[in-house]
């Protein structure tokens, strides 16, 4: 290591952990705690988290067989990316569970109030969400978990268009009012789409597509089944 690049790596590690590391035999060791840091250069980018998981499993297997370490921790961009992905998956799971419960409560409320036909609004929005996912993947190549988590909530606003029609049956211009409501929401989304954060742009595109498709499908449903709306 003629350029002594190990010093840079050592400084980066010490910023993350409170250890006094000394280099020995290509490793960094903290004598008082008997902890060892092994520098590793991965040959794959951080976003390939499946490979990171495989690496962790292999290292844990080696440690368990050798009985020479109690705890294995991965530091660096690969570890951060994997941790973020796992947190996103947990958040999506919570949102999915909460959304399902709220949807069931909505269905129960519609049945109890004698308006069970309102449940026909839900499939229209779900189908719009599915199409929005397909279009988003076509544009960005993939769809992020956070996009599904937060974007779906915005698309769900499309149900309001149908509900406005239900509770304003005598107002003939209700769908024109819904249209202007759609435009004002899209205007706000367009402004947010100017963000330099790629994930935020994907969330906005996904939400806008789903909201537009939801509006169209509910309007068609209104024309096909006017007694519902």
Backbone as a ProteinNet text record, in pm:
[ID]
protein_1_A
[PRIMARY]
XXXXXXXXXXXXXXXXXXXXXXXXXXXXXXXXXXXXXXXXXXXXXXXXXXXXXXXXXXXXXXXXXXXXXXXXXXXXXXXXXXXXXXXXXXXXXXXXXXXXXXXXXXXXXXXXXXXXXXXXXXXXXXXXXXXXXXXXXXXXXXXXXXXXXXXXXXXXXXXXXXXXXXXXXXXXXXXXXXXXXXXXXXXXXXXXXXXXXXXXXXXXXXXXXXXXXXXXXXXXXXXXXXXXX
[TERTIARY]
85	0	88.7	158.9	254.9	189.7	60.8	-8.1	-69.3	-53.4	-106.8	-256.3	-330	-475.2	-547.8	-480.7	-544.3	-577.4	-503.2	-529.3	-665.6	-699.8	-831	-942.4	-924.2	-1023	-1032.1	-916.9	-915.4	-991.1	-971.9	-1041.1	-1192.2	-1233.8	-1376.7	-1441.1	-1369.3	-1422.7	-1433.1	-1330.1	-1328.4	-1436.9	-1483.7	-1593.7	-1725.4	-1735.8	-1859.6	-1861.6	-1745.2	-1737.7	-1632.5	-1654.9	-1561.5	-1456.3	-1368.9	-1261.8	-1127.8	-1026.9	-890.5	-822.8	-834.1	-791.9	-643.9	-579.9	-440.5	-431.8	-352.9	-342.2	-249.3	-294	-212.9	-253	-155.6	-178.6	-296.4	-308.9	-414.1	-548.6	-557	-682.1	-665.3	-777	-774.7	-823.8	-750.1	-783.7	-784.7	-887.2	-895.7	-864.8	-747.9	-700	-789.7	-833.1	-913.5	-1043.3	-1111.2	-1240	-1226.4	-1106.8	-1081.8	-1172.1	-1201.6	-1281.5	-1191.3	-1233.5	-1154.2	-1238.3	-1179.7	-1244.5	-1172.2	-1248.3	-1190.8	-1226.8	-1129.6	-1160.1	-1196	-1308.2	-1353.2	-1392.1	-1345.5	-1383.9	-1483.7	-1611.3	-1713.4	-1701	-1735.7	-1731.1	-1871.1	-1965.8	-2100.3	-2148.3	-2237.2	-2284.8	-2377.1	-2394.7	-2475.1	-2621.3	-2679.2	-2822.2	-2855.4	-2754.3	-2778.5	-2779.2	-2884.6	-2890.1	-2897.6	-2948.7	-2954.7	-2813.9	-2719	-2580.8	-2521.4	-2559.8	-2512.9	-2563.9	-2689.3	-2747.3	-2674.4	-2643.7	-2570.5	-2432.7	-2367.2	-2236	-2246.9	-2348.2	-2365.5	-2390.2	-2474	-2504.7	-2379.2	-2296.9	-2173.1	-2077.2	-2066	-1977	-2026.4	-2157	-2212.4	-2185.6	-2197.6	-2172	-2027	-1934.5	-1792.5	-1765.7	-1828.7	-1808	-1862.1	-1979.5	-2040.5	-1958.5	-1902.6	-1821.8	-1690.3	-1633.7	-1502.9	-1511	-1632	-1650.6	-1552.3	-1524.6	-1427.6	-1488.2	-1618.8	-1679.5	-1823.2	-1864.5	-1999	-2097.1	-2049.4	-2139.1	-2067.5	-2138.5	-2082.5	-2164	-2098.1	-2165.2	-2101.3	-2185.6	-2137.6	-2152.4	-2045.3	-2045.6	-2022	-2067.2	-2041	-2168.5	-2153.6	-2270.3	-2356.2	-2295.3	-2374.5	-2465.3	-2410.4	-2489.7	-2601.4	-2570.8	-2670.6	-2784.7	-2748.8	-2851.5	-2942.1	-2881.6	-2960.3	-3050.2	-2998.2	-3077.9	-3195.4	-3170.4	-3277.6	-3385.7	-3342.9	-3439.9	-3525.3	-3462	-3536.6	-3635.5	-3594.8	-3685.6	-3803.9	-3776.3	-3883.1	-3981.9	-3930.2	-4018.2	-4104.9	-4046.7	-4125.1	-4233.2	-4196.5	-4293.3	-4406.5	-4369	-4470.9	-4565.6	-4510.1	-4593.4	-4693.1	-4646.1	-4735	-4844.2	-4802.8	-4899.5	-5000.9	-4953	-5042.3	-5145.4	-5098.2	-5190.1	-5292.2	-5243.3	-5333.3	-5433.7	-5384.1	-5472.3	-5580.4	-5542.9	-5641.1	-5749.2	-5707.3	-5804.1	-5898.7	-5842.2	-5925.5	-6022.8	-5975.7	-6062.3	-6178	-6148.8	-6253.7	-6353.6	-6303.1	-6391.8	-6481.2	-6422.6	-6501	-6611.9	-6577.4	-6676.7	-6786.6	-6746.6	-6844.6	-6936.4	-6877.7	-6957.7	-7057.1	-7013.1	-7102.8	-7219.2	-7191.7	-7297.1	-7394.9	-7341.8	-7427.1	-7516.3	-7462.1	-7539.9	-7635.4	-7637.4	-7727.7	-7678.7	-7551.2	-7493.7	-7384.3	-7416.4	-7318	-7270.6	-7350.7	-7308.5	-7184.8	-7156.9	-7037.4	-6909.4	-6918.6	-6799.8	-6751.3	-6835.5	-6792.5	-6687.9	-6675.8	-6574.6	-6434.1	-6423.7	-6292.1	-6220.6	-6284.8	-6214.7	-6165.9	-6243.3	-6202.7	-6070.4	-6055.1	-5930.9	-5816.2	-5844.7	-5740.3	-5687.3	-5778.9	-5736.9	-5651.6	-5688.8	-5610.1	-5470.8	-5463.3	-5333.1	-5245.7	-5306.6	-5231.8	-5176.3	-5257.7	-5211.1	-5100.4	-5113.3	-5011.1	-4877.5	-4883.5	-4760.6	-4692.7	-4773.2	-4718.2	-4655	-4723.2	-4671.3	-4544.5	-4543.4	-4426	-4304.2	-4323.8	-4213.9	-4165.9	-4259.5	-4222.5	-4139.8	-4165.5	-4093.5	-3959.1	-3959.7	-3839.9	-3764	-3823.5	-3757	-3788.5	-3834.5	-3871.6	-3956.8	-4017.3	-4096.7	-4049.2	-4021.7	-3966.5	-4077.5	-4040.8	-4136.9	-4201.3	-4122.6	-4177.8	-4278.6	-4256.1	-4351.1	-4486.7	-4485.3	-4610.2	-4673.1	-4588.7	-4638.3	-4709.2	-4642.3	-4697.8	-4784.3	-4745.7	-4821.2	-4961.1	-4976.7	-5108.5	-5207.3	-5158.4	-5245	-5298.4	-5213.4	-5258	-5359	-5331.9	-5425	-5560.7	-5559.8	-5684.7	-5777	-5721.4	-5804.8	-5907.4	-5883	-5976.9	-6114.9	-6119.6	-6248.4	-6336.3	-6271.8	-6348.9	-6434.9	-6385.5	-6463.5	-6597.8	-6592.2	-6714.5	-6803.9	-6742.4	-6821.5	-6888.9	-6821	-6882.4	-7007.4	-6998.3	-7113.8	-7229.1	-7194.9	-7298.1	-7376.6	-7304.3	-7368.8	-7409.2	-7391.7	-7435.3	-7508.2	-7602.2	-7671	-7747.8	-7798.1	-7878.6	-7794	-7664.7	-7576.7	-7524.5	-7574.4	-7541.8	-7396.1	-7334.7	-7198	-7093.4	-7134.1	-7042.5	-6914.1	-6923.8	-6802.6	-6713	-6772.5	-6689.1	-6613.5	-6682.3	-6616.3	-6505.6	-6534.3	-6431.9	-6310.8	-6336.3	-6227.6	-6136.1	-6197.4	-6115.4	-6039.4	-6103.2	-6032.6	-5912.3	-5929.1	-5817.7	-5705.2	-5740.4	-5638.7	-5558.9	-5626.9	-5554	-5457.9	-5500.3	-5411.7	-5291.9	-5318	-5209.1	-5112.1	-5163.5	-5075.8	-4974.8	-5023.7	-4932.8	-4832	-4877.3	-4787.4	-4681	-4719	-4622.9	-4510.8	-4546.6	-4445.6	-4349.9	-4404.9	-4321.9	-4235.7	-4282.5	-4206.9	-4079.3	-4067.6	-3946.5	-3830.3	-3854.6	-3750.1	-3632.8	-3515.1	-3395.8	-3378.7	-3468	-3461.5	-3533.9	-3463.7	-3527.5	-3645.2	-3632.3	-3740.1	-3866.1	-3850.6	-3966.1	-4033.9	-3955.3	-4013.8	-4093.1	-4040.3	-4112.4	-4243.7	-4241.6	-4364.2	-4468.7	-4425.6	-4518.8	-4575.3	-4490	-4537.5	-4637	-4602.9	-4691.7	-4826	-4821	-4943.8	-5029.3	-4965.3	-5040.2	-5106.4	-5033	-5089.8	-5209	-5192.3	-5300.7	-5422	-5398.5	-5509.1	-5588.6	-5516.3	-5582.8	-5662.1	-5600.2	-5669.1	-5789.6	-5776	-5887.1	-6003.9	-5973.2	-6078	-6151.2	-6075	-6135.7	-6223	-6173.9	-6249.3	-6376.7	-6369.9	-6488.7	-6590.7	-6542.1	-6633.9	-6705.6	-6628.6	-6690.3	-6791.5	-6756.4	-6848.9	-6976.4	-6961.6	-7077	-7168	-7109.6	-7188.2	-7254.4	-7183.6	-7238.2	-7343.4	-7320.7	-7414.3	-7455.3	-7536.1	-7571.8	-7646.6	-7721.2	-7795.7	-7704.4	-7577.6	-7481.8	-7434.6	-7401.6	-7347	-7449.3
-119.2	0	124.4	153.9	265.1	400.5	413.9	541.7	553.8	447.3	444.1	478.4	420.8	445.3	384.6	294.2	233.3	338.1	448.9	553.4	618.6	634.2	690.7	597	467.3	367	360.7	365.7	361.1	479.7	598.8	718.6	706.2	648.7	631.3	536.4	429.3	332.5	395	469.3	529	635.3	692	788.3	719.9	591.5	517.3	442	406.2	330.4	392.8	383.8	441.5	337	310.5	213	276.9	233.2	278.2	169.5	180.5	72.4	81.7	-33.8	-45.7	-149.2	-120	-212.1	-327	-448.8	-567.7	-676.4	-718	-827.3	-800.1	-675.4	-641.1	-616.9	-622.8	-600.7	-482	-434	-331.2	-394.6	-374.7	-440	-340.1	-353.5	-273.9	-368.3	-352.7	-446.7	-456.4	-344.8	-355.1	-434.5	-415	-483.1	-611.3	-636	-754.2	-758.2	-639.8	-631.1	-613.8	-674.5	-670.9	-614.2	-524.9	-469.9	-525.1	-589.2	-648.7	-562	-495.8	-415.1	-506.2	-475.7	-557	-466.3	-501.2	-427.9	-512	-469.4	-545	-522.6	-627.2	-614.7	-594.5	-547.2	-517.1	-390.7	-313.8	-187.8	-210.2	-108.9	-123.4	-160.2	-118.7	-142.5	-289.8	-372.7	-516.8	-580.8	-552.8	-592	-743.2	-816	-961.8	-1019.7	-964.5	-1011.2	-972.3	-855.2	-813.3	-909.1	-950.5	-1046.1	-1179.9	-1224.6	-1350.2	-1341.3	-1227.3	-1208.2	-1216	-1148.7	-1151.9	-1294.2	-1367.9	-1505.1	-1591.7	-1573.5	-1652	-1617.1	-1488.6	-1447.2	-1498.4	-1493.9	-1546.7	-1697.1	-1766.5	-1910.8	-1940.1	-1862.4	-1881	-1854	-1747.2	-1712.8	-1820.9	-1874.1	-1976.1	-2104.7	-2139.8	-2261.5	-2244.5	-2124.2	-2102.2	-2065.8	-2024	-1984.8	-1875.3	-1782.5	-1678.9	-1538.8	-1529	-1396.7	-1410.7	-1318.7	-1322.1	-1242	-1134.1	-1048.1	-995.5	-1000.6	-953.1	-833.7	-722.8	-601.1	-552.2	-513.9	-463.3	-311.8	-241.2	-95.4	-51.5	69.3	122.8	138.7	180	206.8	83.9	-34.4	-156	-183.5	-164.8	-186.6	-82.9	43.4	150	127.2	86.8	61.5	-53.2	-160.1	-274.9	-235.4	-157.7	-115.2	-28.7	61.3	147.3	64.2	-35	-119.5	-198.3	-251.5	-327.6	-238.3	-112.8	-19.7	14.8	33.2	60.8	-54.5	-176.5	-294	-300.8	-266.1	-264	-156.8	-38.5	70.8	34.2	-27.6	-68.2	-170.9	-260.6	-359.3	-294.8	-193.9	-123.1	-49	20.8	96.3	2.6	-111.4	-207.5	-262.1	-294.8	-345.8	-240.4	-117.2	-8.5	20.7	23.6	51.1	-54.3	-179.6	-288.7	-275.4	-241.9	-224.9	-107.9	2.1	118.5	87.5	9.8	-27.9	-115.3	-205.7	-289.9	-206.3	-107.4	-18.8	62.2	106	178.3	89.6	-34.7	-128.4	-152.3	-168.9	-191.9	-71.1	48.6	169.8	184.6	148.4	157.4	60.4	-60.7	-162.1	-120.4	-74.7	-35.5	83	175.7	294.9	268.1	143.7	109.9	153.8	184.5	227.5	129.9	3.9	-98.6	-85.4	-19.7	-2.1	87.4	163.5	247.9	165.5	37.8	-47.8	-65.2	-35.1	-42.7	63.6	164.7	268.3	213.2	119.8	69.2	-4.1	-101.3	-170.3	-75.1	30	125.3	191.7	225.7	290.2	189.2	66.7	-36.1	-69.2	-76.3	-103	11.6	134.6	251.1	246.3	202.5	190.7	86.9	-25.6	-131.9	-81	-7.9	47.5	150.5	229.6	328.7	261.7	146.4	72.2	27.3	-26.9	-74.2	41.8	155.1	271.2	326.4	326.4	376.9	288.5	157.8	66.2	88.8	115	142	268.8	368.5	495.8	489	432.9	435.2	302.9	196.7	67.1	-16	47.9	-22.8	71.8	18.3	102.7	78.4	185.3	176.3	148.2	84.3	53.6	178.8	286.6	410.2	471.3	449.7	498.5	432.9	301.7	229	269.2	294.7	325.4	460.3	564.9	699.2	736.1	689.4	723.5	667.1	547.3	484.2	566.4	630.3	715.6	833.6	890.1	1002.6	955.2	838.7	785	757.6	716.9	689.5	810.2	931.4	1051.5	1047.9	963.7	954.6	908.2	834	789.3	910.2	1022.2	1142.2	1188.2	1166.5	1207.3	1134.9	1004.1	926.2	964.6	987.8	1024.4	1159.4	1253	1383	1367	1275.4	1251.7	1189	1098.8	1030.6	1129.8	1219.2	1308.6	1443.5	1456.3	1577.3	1538.2	1446.5	1391.6	1497.9	1601.6	1702.8	1808.4	1807.4	1906.3	1850.5	1903.7	1848.6	1872.8	1973.8	2009.5	1946.7	1841.1	1784.7	1733.5	1671.2	1617	1727.1	1840.1	1954.4	2004.6	2006.2	2045.9	1946.9	1817	1715.1	1736.8	1776.1	1797.1	1910.9	2019	2130.8	2091.9	2008.4	1957.7	1873.4	1793	1713	1802.4	1910	2000.1	2067.9	2110.5	2177.6	2082.2	1955.6	1856.1	1828.4	1815.4	1789.8	1907.3	2029.4	2146.5	2139.7	2098.8	2084.4	1972.4	1863.2	1750.3	1787.9	1868.1	1910.3	1992.7	2079.9	2159.8	2071.2	1970.2	1878.8	1792.8	1768.2	1685.3	1754.2	1884.1	1957.5	1930.4	1848.4	1815.5	1743.8	1762.9	1696.3	1555.8	1516.3	1383.1	1283.6	1185.9	1091.1	1016	972.7	896.9	980.8	1107.8	1195.3	1215.3	1229.1	1243.6	1118.7	1001.4	878.1	871.2	910.4	909.6	1001.7	1118.9	1215.7	1165.5	1110.9	1058.8	945.2	853.9	741.9	792.3	890.1	943.3	1013.7	1094.2	1169	1075	973.5	877.7	805.3	759.6	687.2	774.3	901	992.2	1021.3	1043.3	1068.7	946.2	830.1	706.8	680.5	709.7	691.6	782.3	906.5	1000.9	949.4	904.3	856.9	734.8	640.9	518	546.2	634.5	666.7	744.3	827.8	901.3	804.4	707	605.4	523.4	488.7	414.3	494.8	624.7	712.5	710.4	708.4	706.6	570.9	463.4	329.5	293.6	335.3	300.3	429.8	513.8	642.2	630.9	521.1	507.7	487	443.1	426.3	562.9	649.5	778.2	890.1
0	0	0	-111.3	-114.2	-90.3	-122.9	-103.5	35.5	116.1	251.6	254.7	159.9	153.3	272.4	343.6	459.8	565	567.4	666.5	642.4	515.5	482.6	528.9	499.5	540.8	692.5	758.8	904.6	964	906.4	954.8	934.5	820.5	793.5	893.8	927.1	1022.8	1161	1201.6	1335	1351.3	1238.5	1244.9	1280.2	1247.5	1269.8	1402.4	1452.8	1577.6	1667.9	1798.3	1895.5	1932.7	1837.6	1859.7	1826.3	1896.5	1869	1785.4	1654.9	1565.8	1531.8	1535.1	1493.5	1381.8	1281.8	1168.3	1202.1	1167.5	1191.6	1092.9	1011	914.8	820.6	776.2	681.7	745.2	879.1	951.1	1045.5	1095.5	1198.6	1328	1435.1	1561.2	1675.9	1761.4	1883.1	1999.2	2056.3	2157.4	2281.2	2339.9	2463.7	2445.7	2332.3	2311.3	2230.1	2178	2094.9	1970.4	1919.4	1797.4	1677	1566.5	1443.9	1330.7	1252.5	1133.4	1011.7	922.4	801.6	681.4	618.2	499.2	381.3	315.8	203.4	88.1	-31.6	-151.9	-229.6	-232.4	-303.5	-454.6	-531	-676.8	-734.5	-649.9	-696.9	-625.9	-690.3	-632.2	-512.8	-427.3	-305.8	-330	-443.6	-462.9	-488.4	-513.6	-528.8	-390.1	-316.4	-175.3	-155.5	-254.3	-240.5	-225.3	-298.5	-287.1	-151.6	-102.7	29.8	136.9	124.4	219.5	211	89.1	72.4	137.5	121.3	183.6	335.1	391.6	536.7	586.6	514.9	555.2	552.4	449.9	439.9	553.2	584.9	692.4	827.3	848.8	973.8	985	871.7	871.9	909.2	855	885.2	1033.1	1085.5	1226.5	1319.8	1285.7	1369.9	1370	1254	1246.8	1321.2	1312.6	1375.3	1521.5	1567.7	1708.3	1749.6	1658	1691.6	1691.5	1677.8	1688.3	1737.2	1822.9	1878.8	1795	1735.2	1658.6	1535.7	1421.7	1295.6	1247.7	1222.4	1178	1049.6	954.1	826.3	824.6	788.6	781.3	637.3	604.9	471.5	389.9	263.4	177.3	151.2	142.6	120.6	239.9	360.5	480.9	491.8	460.3	468.9	370.5	249.4	147.9	189.3	241.8	286.9	403.7	496.7	611.5	567.2	472.5	421.1	352.4	274.1	203.9	303.1	406.2	506.8	580.9	607.8	674.5	584.5	455.6	359.3	355.4	354.3	351.2	476.8	591.3	714.9	709	656.2	645.4	549.8	436.9	340.2	402	482.6	549.3	644.5	719.9	812.8	736.3	629.8	550.1	484.8	435.4	370.6	469.3	588.7	691.2	731.2	754.6	793.3	682.5	557.9	444.5	429.4	451.4	441.2	548.3	670.8	779.2	751.3	701.6	670.6	557.7	459.9	348.5	397.5	491	547.5	628.7	700.7	776	682.2	569.9	469.8	414.3	384.7	332.7	435.6	562.5	668.3	683.3	677.6	689.3	575	453.7	337.8	350.9	400.1	415.9	524.7	638.2	750.8	713.3	634.5	595.9	480.6	430.6	321.4	185.1	174.6	46.5	2.1	4.9	-30.9	-174.7	-260	-398.8	-410.2	-304.1	-305	-315.2	-279	-284.5	-427.9	-526.3	-666.3	-698.4	-611.9	-633.2	-609.4	-516.1	-475.5	-588.1	-657.1	-766.1	-875.6	-902.9	-1005.8	-969.6	-842.2	-797.4	-792.3	-749.2	-743.5	-883.6	-980.2	-1118.4	-1169.7	-1137.1	-1178	-1116.4	-990.8	-924	-993.1	-1032	-1101.2	-1233.9	-1308.7	-1435.8	-1412.6	-1305.2	-1273.6	-1242	-1174.5	-1144.9	-1273.7	-1366.3	-1493.6	-1570.9	-1576	-1648.7	-1582.6	-1450.9	-1378.5	-1404.6	-1403.7	-1434.8	-1578.2	-1669.6	-1808.1	-1822.4	-1737.1	-1744.4	-1672.5	-1551.3	-1466.8	-1464.4	-1518.1	-1517.7	-1394.7	-1287.9	-1164.7	-1081.4	-977	-887.9	-744.8	-673.3	-538.7	-437.4	-327.6	-222.9	-165	-148.4	-96.6	-193.6	-323.1	-422.7	-402.9	-382.8	-360.4	-227.5	-128.3	5	9.2	-41.6	-31.6	-152.4	-270.2	-390.9	-391.1	-337.2	-334.3	-251.9	-146.5	-66	-144.7	-231.3	-314.4	-419	-479.2	-578.1	-514.7	-388.3	-318.5	-310.5	-331	-331	-443.5	-544.1	-656	-608.7	-499.4	-446.3	-412.6	-376.8	-343.6	-460.7	-583.6	-700.4	-702.7	-676.9	-674.5	-558.2	-441.4	-324	-342.6	-406.6	-433.7	-519.8	-615.2	-702.1	-624.7	-533.1	-455.3	-369	-303.7	-208.8	-269.3	-400.6	-470.7	-599.2	-584.9	-700.9	-779.4	-711.8	-778.9	-849.9	-822.4	-884.1	-1016.2	-1127.4	-1259.3	-1299.7	-1241.8	-1280.3	-1188.5	-1116.8	-1017.3	-1079.7	-1199.7	-1260.2	-1316.9	-1348.3	-1386.1	-1263.4	-1150.4	-1025	-990	-1009.8	-985.5	-1075.5	-1200	-1296.3	-1250.1	-1203.8	-1155.7	-1028.6	-946.6	-829.2	-868.2	-974.1	-1025.4	-1074.6	-1146	-1200.7	-1090	-983.5	-875.2	-805.2	-790.5	-729.5	-819.6	-950.4	-1044.7	-1050.2	-1035	-1036.2	-922.2	-804	-689.4	-713.4	-775.3	-802	-904.8	-1003.7	-1106.1	-1042.9	-950.3	-881.5	-801.9	-736	-658.8	-749.8	-873.3	-967.1	-1014.6	-988	-1026.4	-931.5	-831.2	-734	-802.5	-746.3	-799.3	-741.9	-651.7	-589.9	-679.9	-737.5	-830.5	-770.1	-644.5	-582.3	-569.3	-532.6	-519.1	-654.2	-759.7	-893.9	-930.9	-896.4	-927.9	-851.2	-724.3	-644.2	-706.6	-751.2	-807.9	-940.1	-1025.8	-1155.3	-1132.7	-1042.9	-1010.7	-958.6	-867.9	-808	-912.3	-996.4	-1097.7	-1197.7	-1242.5	-1337.1	-1275.9	-1153.2	-1086.4	-1062.2	-1027	-999.8	-1127.6	-1237	-1365.5	-1410.4	-1402.1	-1442.1	-1352.4	-1223.2	-1131	-1165.7	-1199	-1239.3	-1363.5	-1463	-1587.6	-1562.9	-1485.1	-1461.3	-1382.3	-1284.9	-1206.8	-1290.4	-1379.4	-1467.9	-1561.9	-1615.1	-1702	-1622.9	-1498.4	-1413.1	-1389.7	-1372.2	-1352.9	-1475.5	-1594.8	-1716.7	-1739.1	-1701.7	-1723.3	-1619.2	-1494.9	-1386.5	-1315.2	-1378.7	-1320	-1188.6	-1168.5	-1043.9	-923.9	-953.2	-842.9	-795.4	-893.9	-860.2	-877.5
[MASK]
+++++++++++++++++++++++++++++++++++++++++++++++++++++++++++++++++++++++++++++++++++++++++++++++++++++++++++++++++++++++++++++++++++++++++++++++++++++++++++++++++++++++++++++++++++++++++++++++++++++++++++++++++++++++++++++++++++++

